[in-house]
Amino acid sequence: MTDSHDEAREILERNGITDAAFPAPRSLKLTPASAIAPEPVVWAWEPQPGEGRVPAGALTLAAGREGTGKSSFGIWVAARLSRGELPGTFYGHPKTVFYAAVEDSWSRTLVPRLIAAGADLDRVFRVDAEDTLRGETMISLPMDVSLIEEAIAEHDVAALIVDPLMSTLGSSTDAHRTQDVRQALEPLVRMAERTRALTLGIAHFNKGSSTDASQLISGSGAFKDLARAVLAFARDRETEEQVMTQTKNSLGRLDLPSLAYRIEGFDVPTAKGTANVGRLVFTGVSERTVEDTLAAPVDRDEVGERDEAVAWLVGYLTDNGGEAPAGDVIKSAEKDGIAKRTLQRARAKAGVRSESSGFGKNKKWTWVLSVTADDVDASETPVGAVGASTHGPGAYGTYVTPTENPSLPVTPNDNPTNP
């Protein structure tokens, strides 16, 4: 190897070409920490003061199984930013959003979803790459990072949303090899830092049975390692209860409460007929987590235990005037042989809502019964199932518009008294 290298050097020198004409492709850059000014974390989404969830200038993942609403969350973020209604850095200032979507049709799915979410369509841009050989194609990482960064600067873009993130990795990248993923995504991470843009990647869960949401993200562990925040989404297929949990928050608090949400149908009129799409609506804080939902019962014995817990819970709350402190309910249930996790699953089906009072360490939870034991006996529809009314007025606190309280996540045109 050395002989061939020396031979090549001799050939170049005979032609008057020296090493000076070929500078080393890489060199070290040393910067003393004293030359780097400290800065606070800037939050693009901070639903409550001190509860930042999505940082600006960093990579965030929204992950979940198919049909859990993670893509709808991306649409929700884009819509709120385009209207200046996302509580955080950009609140009150409508901003431009770049949206790179690989799997869904823009005309039949994404644009109707943006309309349903109340987006300013003039501020949300579809992002593709133009190739001289192949024409219009999806963006490729890391190859197109420099082009994206130039466009972000030119158009004063607040966010880049990529759905799904894995599909934009170059063809030579093995998504299951840590080194490959790092080489593909690190330029994107650096770009986010330089531009301060919210960078959101949608990710899928694999088919594993783990209840650790971060471990379920498809592909190499480098995806979650490079992300500074990870939001996990889950849906209980039996009760239809849906929840979002912060499973990673390197720049902020990890003890943030989970948020309940639902995907509601919405009709969007078009020139060729009506498009029915789903839109995400946050309904408030949830005691249940994604981990609880992933640990849903899978056999008949567990389902039977939960149904028994439903009957016990409705009876207990009925005997106590329709509500009781959550801690007292759990203690009483455990004395009667009902596990806490089983009781929490029963709460959703029983139509029991959870209300909080106080803040921080003084926060207390009360379980409130929406129906009576007689209602459960008389109804053929399981309480908590689709079509059953379990979210009455105030079930998740007052649902207001951004101008009334900028700290709450809001979808426009919803009934403010009945989330």
Helices and strands as residue ranges (DSSP letters): H 2-14, G 19-21, G 33-35, E 43-45, E 54-55, E 59-64, H 70-83, E 96-101, I 106-110, H 111-116, G 121-123, E 124-126, E 129-131, E 135-137, H 145-155, E 157-163, G 166-168, H 178-195, E 198-204, G 213-216, H 222-226, E 229-235, E 242-249, E 258-270, E 273-286, H 290-294, H 300-319, E 323-325, H 326-335, H 340-349, E 352-357, G 360-362, E 364-369, H 373-378
